[in-house]
Each structure stands twice: as C-alpha cells, then as structure tokens.
C-alpha cells in the first residue's frame, strides 16, 4: 500500500498535491519543541527535501518536549540537527534530510534559505528568540519565500503563515521586536510539551497547505493548551503601508551587525561566536588537553578545565563556543578569551 495513501485521499492533497510535496524543499530553522514536531510531520507527509538547522546539542531537559530525541542522543552529545536528520531518515528513507549544525545570523541566513534552484519553498520557524525570527522575516520577505511563524511558552502558543506580499509580514503584526526581559521564556515560565506540539502541528499544516498550492490563510492562531481554548485573529487587513520591511523594503535586522553573543533559552549557557571561519577542533583539543579534559566527537569539542570554579565549554567547527553554567555574556566572553585565542 502506498505510504501516503491516507493523505492522497484528502481532496486538499490528491495525487497532484502529493507530487508537489515530493518536489518541495523545506528548511526548519531551530530543532527544539516546535521544530522536532513540525519536521516529523513534514517528513512523514513526503516533503522531498528537508534541511534541519540548529546550533545546539541534545540535553536531558530537551526530552520532555522535543520528540525526535532520545536518552542515547543526550549521552552521545549529538547535535540536534544530526540526531533529527538520522531519526527522520529512518522514518522516511524516500526523502532527503540534510542536517546543518550552525547558528543562524545575518551572514548566513540568506544562504540557508537558498537561491535559484536550491531556494526553499517554505521556511518553518522553530527558533527560541525574537531576534532570529525578525531576521528570518527580513530574509524571507526580501527573497519572496513564505515562512511559518510559531512560538510557545508556558501553556500558550501562536502560529501564523507569512507569505508577503499576499499576507502581512511579522513586522506588520508586531512592529517592534521585544526588548530583552520583555517576554517570558522557557527559562522563566517553563513550557508544556503538548502546547508546543499543537503549535508545531499548526505550522506543519500551514506549510503543507502552501506546498500543495492552496496559499496562506490570513489568520494568527493563538492557543491555550491547558484550558483547551483556540482563537483565530484575522490578519486580512493587517498589512501596514508604513511597514519598514514588506512595504518600505528596509531590512533592518538583516543589515544589522551580527551579535557575537546570545543567551540560550532553557539553559544556563551563553553562545559566543568566535570566528566566521571553521575551527580546527583537533588542534584546539590538543592545546586544551594540557589544562583540562578535552573530549572530541565528529561534531564538537567539550572542554572542562582543571580549575573546579571554571565553567564548561563546548566548541563547534563552525566557529561557535557555548559556555555552560553562566548567563552573563561578559563573563562568557572572558572565559572563552582565557582559553581560546581567536
């Protein structure tokens, strides 16, 4: 029996829609509570090419809500993008799943979205911070790529398809990015796994709708999973004539100077970008082994100094370091500078 038989029965899909899915390319940016669920549904639906982008490794606290990962991934310190790609390939070996272990920033977001024949048909937002979402909005509006916004904190969440200029863009709905501390995060409010799952399911459905050719619905959907309430807010007339992004074509976040540090949601950790060039993890590991424990895998290097009062460090080949046990960016940068010359 055809793997997609029950989906092809849907009048919204049919044989033609299934063929369109098989030719489609989707990039999932962020593979956490939203990204894992959305990517899982898209892979099972037969989307022909999935790229999974994430900067982080699997940790035990992820397992409560990030459905593609296992305890084995935690023990191995596997990057989320790699673990997700392995799981999705096992789920559906007929599609192509490409992991990309990287931080998304101003210098690489356009290449991640792709150009010409490699351009994504849809971007799915699985990020955990507003800065990256506004950056993705800039890049997608600039290049005419639809994307599916999603967010979930506590027991609540929201989702919206953005296909500018046919719909409002993110800055039409939320003109200003929230300042640090303005919004609750999973660190401060926690997150209910099913709440994230509902939002991600809506994102996957919106992405499938776009790929089969039905277009985006002009709705912002908000949910409260605890009270089982769902609300649809029409965005039909929400496109703003003074929107700096989709009407004035001013891409403030894309053209901004890339931030060198970012506090990671859900962890006492800070990411520090050391270089735009790839790091030689073998060479760095040899040096760090003289002053502590340096453990290298095919994807990263873990370092624990002999000094018991120091933080822990994870280095990635793409030029990033994550400092564990700290939330202050200044202290994180100082710690990295103490051990790494870059």
TORMAR-265960 format. One line per field, with one value per residue (C-alpha): residue number from 1; residue in three letters; chain; x, y, z. Coordinates in pm, whole numbers, plus 50000, padded with zeros to 5 digits. Layout:
BEGIN
seq = (NUM|...) $
type = (Ala|...) $
mol = (A|...) $
x = (X|...) $
y = (Y|...) $
z = (Z|...) $
end
This chain:
BEGIN
seq = (1|2|3|4|5|6|7|8|9|10|11|12|13|14|15|16|17|18|19|20|21|22|23|24|25|26|27|28|29|30|31|32|33|34|35|36|37|38|39|40|41|42|43|44|45|46|47|48|49|50|51|52|53|54|55|56|57|58|59|60|61|62|63|64|65|66|67|68|69|70|71|72|73|74|75|76|77|78|79|80|81|82|83|84|85|86|87|88|89|90|91|92|93|94|95|96|97|98|99|100|101|102|103|104|105|106|107|108|109|110|111|112|113|114|115|116|117|118|119|120|121|122|123|124|125|126|127|128|129|130|131|132|133|134|135|136|137|138|139|140|141|142|143|144|145|146|147|148|149|150|151|152|153|154|155|156|157|158|159|160|161|162|163|164|165|166|167|168|169|170|171|172|173|174|175|176|177|178|179|180|181|182|183|184|185|186|187|188|189|190|191|192|193|194|195|196|197|198|199|200|201|202|203|204|205|206|207|208|209|210|211|212|213|214|215|216|217|218|219|220|221|222|223|224|225|226|227|228|229|230|231|232|233|234|235|236|237|238|239|240|241|242|243|244|245|246|247|248|249|250|251|252|253|254|255|256|257|258|259|260|261|262|263|264|265|266|267|268|269|270|271|272|273|274|275|276|277|278|279|280|281|282|283|284|285|286|287|288|289|290|291|292|293|294|295|296|297|298|299|300|301|302|303|304|305|306|307|308|309|310|311|312|313|314|315|316|317|318|319|320|321|322|323|324|325|326|327|328|329|330|331|332|333|334|335|336|337|338|339|340|341|342) $
type = (Unk|Unk|Unk|Unk|Unk|Unk|Unk|Unk|Unk|Unk|Unk|Unk|Unk|Unk|Unk|Unk|Unk|Unk|Unk|Unk|Unk|Unk|Unk|Unk|Unk|Unk|Unk|Unk|Unk|Unk|Unk|Unk|Unk|Unk|Unk|Unk|Unk|Unk|Unk|Unk|Unk|Unk|Unk|Unk|Unk|Unk|Unk|Unk|Unk|Unk|Unk|Unk|Unk|Unk|Unk|Unk|Unk|Unk|Unk|Unk|Unk|Unk|Unk|Unk|Unk|Unk|Unk|Unk|Unk|Unk|Unk|Unk|Unk|Unk|Unk|Unk|Unk|Unk|Unk|Unk|Unk|Unk|Unk|Unk|Unk|Unk|Unk|Unk|Unk|Unk|Unk|Unk|Unk|Unk|Unk|Unk|Unk|Unk|Unk|Unk|Unk|Unk|Unk|Unk|Unk|Unk|Unk|Unk|Unk|Unk|Unk|Unk|Unk|Unk|Unk|Unk|Unk|Unk|Unk|Unk|Unk|Unk|Unk|Unk|Unk|Unk|Unk|Unk|Unk|Unk|Unk|Unk|Unk|Unk|Unk|Unk|Unk|Unk|Unk|Unk|Unk|Unk|Unk|Unk|Unk|Unk|Unk|Unk|Unk|Unk|Unk|Unk|Unk|Unk|Unk|Unk|Unk|Unk|Unk|Unk|Unk|Unk|Unk|Unk|Unk|Unk|Unk|Unk|Unk|Unk|Unk|Unk|Unk|Unk|Unk|Unk|Unk|Unk|Unk|Unk|Unk|Unk|Unk|Unk|Unk|Unk|Unk|Unk|Unk|Unk|Unk|Unk|Unk|Unk|Unk|Unk|Unk|Unk|Unk|Unk|Unk|Unk|Unk|Unk|Unk|Unk|Unk|Unk|Unk|Unk|Unk|Unk|Unk|Unk|Unk|Unk|Unk|Unk|Unk|Unk|Unk|Unk|Unk|Unk|Unk|Unk|Unk|Unk|Unk|Unk|Unk|Unk|Unk|Unk|Unk|Unk|Unk|Unk|Unk|Unk|Unk|Unk|Unk|Unk|Unk|Unk|Unk|Unk|Unk|Unk|Unk|Unk|Unk|Unk|Unk|Unk|Unk|Unk|Unk|Unk|Unk|Unk|Unk|Unk|Unk|Unk|Unk|Unk|Unk|Unk|Unk|Unk|Unk|Unk|Unk|Unk|Unk|Unk|Unk|Unk|Unk|Unk|Unk|Unk|Unk|Unk|Unk|Unk|Unk|Unk|Unk|Unk|Unk|Unk|Unk|Unk|Unk|Unk|Unk|Unk|Unk|Unk|Unk|Unk|Unk|Unk|Unk|Unk|Unk|Unk|Unk|Unk|Unk|Unk|Unk|Unk|Unk|Unk|Unk|Unk|Unk|Unk|Unk|Unk|Unk|Unk|Unk|Unk|Unk|Unk|Unk|Unk|Unk|Unk|Unk|Unk|Unk|Unk|Unk|Unk|Unk|Unk) $
mol = (A|A|A|A|A|A|A|A|A|A|A|A|A|A|A|A|A|A|A|A|A|A|A|A|A|A|A|A|A|A|A|A|A|A|A|A|A|A|A|A|A|A|A|A|A|A|A|A|A|A|A|A|A|A|A|A|A|A|A|A|A|A|A|A|A|A|A|A|A|A|A|A|A|A|A|A|A|A|A|A|A|A|A|A|A|A|A|A|A|A|A|A|A|A|A|A|A|A|A|A|A|A|A|A|A|A|A|A|A|A|A|A|A|A|A|A|A|A|A|A|A|A|A|A|A|A|A|A|A|A|A|A|A|A|A|A|A|A|A|A|A|A|A|A|A|A|A|A|A|A|A|A|A|A|A|A|A|A|A|A|A|A|A|A|A|A|A|A|A|A|A|A|A|A|A|A|A|A|A|A|A|A|A|A|A|A|A|A|A|A|A|A|A|A|A|A|A|A|A|A|A|A|A|A|A|A|A|A|A|A|A|A|A|A|A|A|A|A|A|A|A|A|A|A|A|A|A|A|A|A|A|A|A|A|A|A|A|A|A|A|A|A|A|A|A|A|A|A|A|A|A|A|A|A|A|A|A|A|A|A|A|A|A|A|A|A|A|A|A|A|A|A|A|A|A|A|A|A|A|A|A|A|A|A|A|A|A|A|A|A|A|A|A|A|A|A|A|A|A|A|A|A|A|A|A|A|A|A|A|A|A|A|A|A|A|A|A|A|A|A|A|A|A|A|A|A|A|A|A|A|A|A|A|A|A|A|A|A|A|A|A|A) $
x = (50000|50121|50292|50086|49755|49553|49689|49624|49260|49221|49067|49306|49604|49530|49789|49886|49940|50148|50369|50416|50519|50776|50931|50928|51215|51158|51406|51327|51522|51556|51501|51352|50998|50846|51098|51104|50727|50690|50980|50843|50505|50665|50892|50603|50396|50657|50821|51104|51389|51418|51703|51725|51920|52015|52313|52279|52335|52072|52041|51833|51593|51500|51343|51026|50903|51147|51007|51281|51546|51633|51850|52110|52141|52195|52469|52641|52620|52475|52394|52018|52028|52221|52003|51687|51813|51903|51560|51369|51568|51473|51110|51107|51412|51246|51316|51639|51710|52013|52142|52311|52479|52501|52380|52154|52276|52298|52590|52438|52059|52023|52240|52036|51714|51887|51878|51779|51707|51817|51579|51342|50971|50882|51072|50941|51024|51141|51358|51365|51433|51277|51597|51625|51254|51279|51595|51415|51125|51363|51532|51208|51037|51347|51359|50986|50996|50691|50756|50554|50591|50542|50604|50521|50591|50419|50086|50024|50137|50064|50120|50083|50169|50355|50369|50448|50308|49997|49985|50117|50473|50587|50659|50311|50168|50445|50617|50893|51100|51062|51348|51540|51326|51001|50884|50879|51099|51106|51372|51134|50790|50859|50681|50412|50508|50156|50126|50437|50308|49979|50160|50403|50117|49950|50280|50320|49963|50020|50341|50170|49886|50135|50323|50015|49917|49631|49817|49835|49539|49530|49495|49703|49605|49660|49611|49596|49654|49565|49217|49178|49100|49185|49138|49166|49256|49206|49508|49336|49361|49675|49931|50071|50150|50429|50581|50957|51008|50742|50641|50950|51185|51412|51571|51691|51761|51929|52156|52238|52575|52572|52568|52870|52686|52342|52189|52041|51680|51623|51984|52233|52452|52579|52681|52985|53069|53447|53501|53328|53592|53582|53774|54037|53891|54175|54439|54240|54171|54541|54612|54322|54409|54714|54495|54186|53974|53915|53676|53623|53340|53287|53079|53222|53482|53396|53638|53635|53922|54101|54001|53683|53544|53552|53270|53242|53292|53162|53326|53174|53363|53152|53323|53097|53151|52886|52982|52784|52698|52678|52409|52614|52756|53051|53162|53115|53337|53602|53601|53640|53921|54105|54127|54083|54276|54052) $
y = (50000|50349|50516|50831|50663|50816|51162|51131|51053|51407|51634|51905|51690|51420|51278|51620|51763|51465|51511|51876|51777|51536|51823|52068|52195|52299|52448|52407|52668|52553|52193|52220|52173|52327|52216|51847|51805|52010|51833|51493|51563|51709|51408|51166|51368|51313|51655|51570|51772|51881|52087|52092|52385|52401|52527|52312|51962|51738|51775|51586|51875|51866|51521|51644|51808|51762|51449|51336|51283|51002|50949|50797|51132|51304|51063|51094|51474|51458|51788|51831|51873|51548|51348|51479|51401|51045|50989|51140|50941|50625|50737|50807|50691|50809|51175|51373|51513|51739|51842|52180|52240|52619|52936|53146|53504|53793|53647|53307|53334|53408|53112|52890|52995|52932|53088|52979|52604|52548|52805|52674|52662|52719|52808|52675|52878|52663|52932|53033|53407|53716|53843|53536|53548|53909|53819|53531|53764|54011|53741|53574|53900|54009|53687|53614|53292|53207|53113|52981|53172|52988|53044|52857|52943|52813|52661|52906|52947|53102|53032|53226|53173|53465|53492|53855|54048|53827|53840|54080|54015|53973|54346|54435|54237|54300|54623|54620|54328|54286|54407|54160|54086|54199|53847|53532|53247|52875|52956|53176|53030|52670|52508|52241|51984|51947|52326|52330|52023|52192|52500|52286|52082|52402|52512|52183|52204|52562|52458|52165|52393|52629|52348|52191|52533|52645|52952|53105|53171|53528|53422|53445|53142|53150|52854|52778|52406|52396|52546|52396|52734|52834|53178|53292|53655|53775|53946|54021|54397|54397|54471|54813|55079|55204|54862|54908|54552|54449|54794|55012|54718|54821|54511|54642|54304|54156|54460|54492|54399|54036|53984|53798|53653|53517|53366|53024|52955|52675|52651|52838|52890|53164|53122|53317|53344|53330|53333|53310|53056|52689|52593|52320|52122|51869|52138|52324|51997|51917|52254|52240|51885|52034|52231|52012|51741|51781|51531|51547|51397|51426|51738|51923|51955|51953|52113|52104|52299|52154|52466|52350|52704|52742|52699|52423|52487|52329|52429|52375|52362|52645|52898|52894|52827|52757|52839|52630|52745|53119|53362|53681|53742|53939|53659|53410|53611|53647|53273|53195|53451|53287|52952|53018|53254|53360) $
z = (50000|49915|50212|50154|50066|50352|50271|49897|49977|50105|49842|49959|49854|49597|49359|49224|49571|49676|49372|49463|49815|49673|49472|49762|49974|50336|50581|50951|51146|51506|51609|51956|52080|51765|51507|51602|51580|51261|51089|51189|51028|50715|50671|50716|50467|50197|50161|49925|50077|50440|50580|50961|51104|51472|51668|51979|52115|52274|52653|52905|52966|52595|52619|52793|52472|52180|52026|51786|52054|52297|52603|52372|52193|52529|52635|52298|52294|51944|51771|51741|51364|51323|51563|51397|51047|51147|51302|51010|50756|50947|50946|50572|50372|50050|50123|50160|50508|50545|50890|50925|51261|51270|51431|51208|51177|50933|50742|50663|50674|50302|50204|50439|50266|49934|49590|49240|49215|49575|49721|49986|49911|50277|50596|50928|51239|51529|51686|52051|52027|51870|51708|51484|51393|51276|51086|50912|50834|50667|50458|50354|50256|50063|49861|49839|50042|50260|50620|50912|51238|51565|51936|52256|52620|52930|52826|52540|52184|51846|51479|51155|50789|50629|50250|50173|49992|49988|50368|50632|50741|51101|51142|51022|51315|51570|51457|51717|51840|52218|52432|52648|52953|52792|52715|52925|52807|52874|53138|53335|53257|53154|52861|52834|52573|52427|52390|52173|51990|51898|51764|51564|51420|51302|51150|50964|50834|50715|50538|50365|50253|50090|49917|49760|49624|49847|49974|50318|50545|50677|51040|51357|51567|51944|52174|52545|52575|52945|52905|52554|52405|52049|51899|51538|51472|51113|50958|50627|50673|50889|50617|50704|50446|50673|50743|50716|50590|50339|50209|50253|50176|50462|50611|50946|51106|50800|50765|51135|51279|51383|51761|51898|52198|52281|52594|52517|52613|52862|52975|53192|52887|52658|52296|52179|51810|51775|51401|51065|50964|51059|51371|51377|51668|51665|51710|51975|52159|52173|52334|52580|52689|52862|53104|53147|52989|52616|52454|52079|51871|51493|51557|51857|52129|52501|52746|53127|53291|53590|53783|53968|53978|53598|53352|53091|52722|52401|52072|51726|51398|51253|51481|51788|52157|52419|52777|53025|53375|53304|53186|53169|52817|52950|53181|52899|52664|52934|52995|52625|52588|52878|52698|52326|52101|51813) $
end
